[in-house]
Amino acid sequence: MTITEIKENIIPYIGETSPYITIPENIIFKGNTIETEIKDWHFENENFPKLIKQLSSLGSFCLYKLLNDTTKEKIYFLGEKLRVRKLSYKEPTSVTISCESNLESNRKGKSYIYVKDTATGERLYSSEFDYYIITKDAFEQFYQGFHHPEPVEYHDTSLPASKIIKNDIPHHFTISTEPFTPAQCKGHFENYPIVPFIFIANCVLKEIFNFLNQENTYEIDSLEGYASQALPTGIVIHTEVFHQKFLKNLIYFKCEIKDTSGNSYGIIILNIKAKN
């Protein structure tokens, strides 16, 4: 399947569209698996969600192909949880990504994705994405409160400003993030703008690395995300962070994403490792 065939036979029939979803230039389908290569590796620290965004796009393509749907109705893949673990601390110049999906039922699917050093074949990351598979009618019923009748005309590539709010509770602080706009979330369910989980993860990671104060060189050892409900645009987000150093060079962060009324939208769990 070529890029043109993906644009014609997959993209029109899944809920996510460009510019949110990305298609690698050298993508290859092999049966029920997908493979691609990334030559420029710039996914450190708060940029790590950009890698997750590429992995989730591959997961959606692979899952749709596995469904072999012929109705030509839109199908929505909503992330339930994700797990990404670092397996090697080498810094490659290029990586090969392979993805395989399976169906747990007609309403739930999972994608397994591995990132390997292109030169050596060594696995660098393993990841799992769990999806709810939702029909167009069900999606429109569930998320009618998010509906915008007019499509977003332009894409704002910036992210909202965030800041750390300290308190007197040991090992706790809050990250306050300004509201996302529909333009910033363009392509993430067109006409139903929902804040992508990885976008808020980007804001959270930026402030966590600011909190670490760059006293050392750090890298993400693992990241897990659990979404509990769709996060709307237009609201201030307060992420409550608990942190604890469990090992000499490993810091644990639990980040609960809430609005100012205390409603919870999901949790991000991080292990961040000091390199030195």
C-alpha positions as CSV (number, residue, x, y, z in Angstrom):
1,M,0.0,0.0,0.0
2,T,1.5,3.3,-1.1
3,I,1.1,6.8,0.5
4,T,-1.5,7.7,-2.1
5,E,-3.5,4.5,-1.3
6,I,-3.4,5.3,2.4
7,K,-4.7,8.8,1.6
8,E,-7.4,7.4,-0.5
9,N,-8.4,4.2,1.3
10,I,-7.7,4.8,5.0
11,I,-7.5,8.6,5.9
12,P,-11.1,9.4,4.7
13,Y,-12.5,6.6,6.9
14,I,-10.9,7.2,10.2
15,G,-11.8,10.0,12.6
16,E,-8.3,11.6,12.7
17,T,-7.2,13.6,9.7
18,S,-4.3,15.9,8.6
19,P,-2.6,17.8,10.1
20,Y,-2.9,15.9,13.3
21,I,-2.3,12.5,11.8
22,T,1.0,12.0,9.9
23,I,2.0,9.6,7.1
24,P,5.7,8.7,7.0
25,E,7.1,9.0,3.5
26,N,8.6,5.5,3.4
27,I,5.8,3.4,5.0
28,I,5.5,-0.2,3.9
29,F,2.7,-2.7,4.6
30,K,3.6,-6.3,5.0
31,G,0.4,-8.3,5.5
32,N,-1.0,-7.1,8.8
33,T,2.1,-5.2,9.8
34,I,3.5,-1.7,9.0
35,E,7.1,-0.7,8.8
36,T,8.7,2.7,8.4
37,E,11.9,4.5,9.1
38,I,12.7,7.8,10.8
39,K,16.0,9.3,9.9
40,D,16.1,12.4,12.1
41,W,15.8,11.5,15.8
42,H,14.8,14.5,17.9
43,F,12.4,13.2,20.5
44,E,14.1,14.0,23.8
45,N,12.4,15.2,26.9
46,E,9.3,17.2,26.2
47,N,9.5,16.3,22.5
48,F,8.9,12.7,23.4
49,P,5.1,13.0,22.7
50,K,6.0,13.8,19.0
51,L,7.3,10.3,18.8
52,I,4.1,8.9,20.4
53,K,2.1,10.9,17.9
54,Q,3.8,9.2,15.0
55,L,3.5,5.8,16.7
56,S,-0.3,6.3,17.3
57,S,-0.8,7.3,13.6
58,L,0.8,4.0,12.6
59,G,-1.4,2.1,15.1
60,S,-4.5,3.7,13.6
61,F,-3.5,2.8,10.0
62,C,-2.7,-0.8,11.0
63,L,-5.9,-1.3,13.0
64,Y,-8.1,0.1,10.2
65,K,-6.5,-2.2,7.7
66,L,-7.0,-5.2,10.0
67,L,-10.7,-4.4,10.3
68,N,-11.0,-4.7,6.5
69,D,-14.1,-2.5,6.6
70,T,-16.0,-2.1,3.4
71,T,-18.9,0.1,4.6
72,K,-16.9,3.3,3.8
73,E,-18.3,4.8,7.0
74,K,-16.0,6.7,9.4
75,I,-14.6,4.6,12.2
76,Y,-13.2,6.4,15.3
77,F,-10.3,5.0,17.3
78,L,-10.2,6.5,20.8
79,G,-7.2,5.8,22.9
80,E,-7.9,4.1,26.1
81,K,-4.3,3.7,27.3
82,L,-0.7,3.7,26.1
83,R,2.5,2.3,27.4
84,V,6.0,3.2,26.1
85,R,9.2,1.7,27.6
86,K,12.8,2.4,26.8
87,L,14.8,-0.8,26.2
88,S,18.2,0.6,25.2
89,Y,20.0,3.9,26.0
90,K,21.8,4.1,22.7
91,E,21.3,7.2,20.6
92,P,20.7,6.1,17.0
93,T,20.9,8.2,13.8
94,S,17.9,6.5,12.4
95,V,15.2,4.1,13.6
96,T,12.9,1.5,12.0
97,I,9.4,1.3,13.4
98,S,7.2,-1.8,13.1
99,C,3.6,-2.1,14.1
100,E,1.2,-5.0,14.4
101,S,-2.5,-4.8,15.5
102,N,-5.0,-7.2,16.8
103,L,-8.7,-7.2,17.7
104,E,-9.8,-8.1,21.2
105,S,-13.5,-7.7,20.1
106,N,-15.4,-5.7,17.5
107,R,-15.2,-2.7,19.8
108,K,-11.6,-2.9,21.2
109,G,-8.2,-3.2,19.5
110,K,-4.6,-3.0,20.4
111,S,-1.4,-2.1,18.5
112,Y,2.1,-3.3,19.4
113,I,4.9,-1.1,18.1
114,Y,8.6,-1.5,18.3
115,V,11.3,1.0,17.6
116,K,14.6,-0.5,16.5
117,D,18.1,0.9,15.6
118,T,18.1,0.7,11.8
119,A,21.9,0.0,11.7
120,T,22.0,-2.8,14.3
121,G,18.3,-4.0,14.6
122,E,18.5,-3.6,18.4
123,R,15.1,-2.7,20.0
124,L,15.1,0.7,21.5
125,Y,11.5,1.1,22.6
126,S,8.4,-1.1,23.0
127,S,5.0,0.4,23.0
128,E,1.3,-0.7,23.3
129,F,-1.8,1.3,22.3
130,D,-5.2,0.3,23.4
131,Y,-8.2,1.7,21.4
132,Y,-11.9,1.8,21.6
133,I,-13.4,1.3,18.2
134,I,-16.5,3.5,17.7
135,T,-18.9,3.8,14.8
136,K,-19.7,7.2,13.4
137,D,-23.3,7.2,14.7
138,A,-22.1,6.3,18.2
139,F,-19.3,8.8,18.2
140,E,-21.7,11.6,17.2
141,Q,-24.1,10.6,20.0
142,F,-21.4,10.4,22.7
143,Y,-19.6,13.6,21.8
144,Q,-22.5,15.8,20.5
145,G,-21.5,18.4,23.1
146,F,-18.1,18.8,21.4
147,H,-19.7,19.5,17.9
148,H,-18.6,22.6,16.0
149,P,-20.7,23.0,12.8
150,E,-18.0,24.9,10.9
151,P,-14.6,23.1,10.4
152,V,-11.5,24.8,11.7
153,E,-10.0,26.8,8.9
154,Y,-6.4,27.1,10.0
155,H,-3.9,25.1,12.1
156,D,-2.2,26.7,15.0
157,T,1.0,24.7,15.6
158,S,1.7,26.3,19.0
159,L,0.7,24.9,22.4
160,P,-0.8,26.7,25.3
161,A,1.4,28.3,28.0
162,S,1.9,26.3,31.2
163,K,3.3,27.1,34.6
164,I,4.1,25.3,37.8
165,I,2.1,26.2,40.9
166,K,3.8,25.1,44.1
167,N,2.1,24.2,47.3
168,D,3.0,23.2,50.8
169,I,2.3,19.5,50.3
170,P,5.6,17.5,50.1
171,H,6.4,15.9,46.8
172,H,3.4,17.7,45.1
173,F,2.9,20.6,42.7
174,T,0.3,21.6,40.1
175,I,0.9,22.4,36.4
176,S,-1.6,25.0,35.1
177,T,-2.1,24.9,31.4
178,E,-4.1,27.6,29.5
179,P,-7.0,26.5,27.4
180,F,-6.4,24.7,24.1
181,T,-8.1,26.1,21.0
182,P,-9.9,24.1,18.2
183,A,-7.2,25.5,15.8
184,Q,-4.4,23.8,17.9
185,C,-6.3,20.5,17.8
186,K,-7.2,20.6,14.1
187,G,-7.5,17.2,12.6
188,H,-8.1,15.5,15.9
189,F,-11.7,14.5,15.1
190,E,-12.7,17.2,12.7
191,N,-15.9,19.2,13.7
192,Y,-15.5,17.6,17.2
193,P,-12.3,19.2,18.5
194,I,-10.9,17.2,21.4
195,V,-7.5,17.9,23.0
196,P,-5.1,15.1,22.1
197,F,-3.8,13.3,25.1
198,I,-0.2,13.6,23.8
199,F,-0.6,17.4,23.5
200,I,-1.3,17.8,27.2
201,A,1.5,15.3,27.8
202,N,3.8,17.7,25.9
203,C,2.9,20.6,28.2
204,V,3.2,18.5,31.3
205,L,6.7,17.1,30.3
206,K,7.9,20.6,29.5
207,E,7.2,21.8,33.0
208,I,8.5,18.6,34.6
209,F,11.9,19.1,32.9
210,N,11.8,22.7,34.0
211,F,11.1,21.5,37.6
212,L,14.1,19.2,37.4
213,N,16.0,22.4,36.7
214,Q,18.5,20.7,34.3
215,E,20.8,20.0,37.3
216,N,21.4,16.7,35.6
217,T,20.8,15.2,32.2
218,Y,17.6,13.3,32.2
219,E,15.7,11.0,29.8
220,I,12.3,9.3,29.9
221,D,12.6,5.7,30.9
222,S,8.9,4.9,30.6
223,L,5.6,6.6,30.0
224,E,2.1,5.3,30.6
225,G,-1.2,7.2,29.9
226,Y,-4.7,6.4,30.8
227,A,-7.6,8.4,29.4
228,S,-10.8,8.5,31.4
229,Q,-12.9,11.0,29.3
230,A,-12.5,13.3,26.4
231,L,-10.7,16.6,27.2
232,P,-12.5,19.6,25.7
233,T,-10.9,22.8,24.3
234,G,-11.5,26.1,26.0
235,I,-10.9,25.1,29.6
236,V,-7.9,25.7,32.0
237,I,-6.2,22.4,32.8
238,H,-4.7,21.7,36.2
239,T,-2.4,18.7,36.3
240,E,-1.7,17.5,39.8
241,V,1.8,16.0,40.1
242,F,3.2,13.7,42.7
243,H,6.9,12.9,42.5
244,Q,9.2,10.6,44.4
245,K,12.8,9.4,43.9
246,F,12.5,5.7,44.4
247,L,16.1,4.9,43.1
248,K,19.3,6.9,43.1
249,N,18.9,7.8,39.4
250,L,15.2,7.2,38.8
251,I,12.3,9.6,39.6
252,Y,8.6,8.6,39.5
253,F,5.9,11.1,38.5
254,K,2.2,10.5,38.7
255,C,0.3,13.3,36.9
256,E,-3.5,13.5,37.1
257,I,-5.1,15.7,34.5
258,K,-8.1,17.7,35.9
259,D,-10.1,20.9,35.2
260,T,-10.5,23.6,37.7
261,S,-13.6,21.9,39.1
262,G,-11.7,18.8,39.9
263,N,-13.1,16.6,37.2
264,S,-10.4,14.0,36.1
265,Y,-9.6,13.3,32.4
266,G,-6.7,10.9,32.7
267,I,-3.4,10.0,34.3
268,I,0.2,10.1,33.0
269,I,2.8,8.0,34.8
270,L,6.4,8.7,34.2
271,N,9.7,7.2,35.2
272,I,12.5,9.7,34.4
273,K,16.1,8.6,34.6
274,A,19.2,10.7,35.3
275,K,21.9,9.9,32.8
276,N,24.8,10.9,35.0
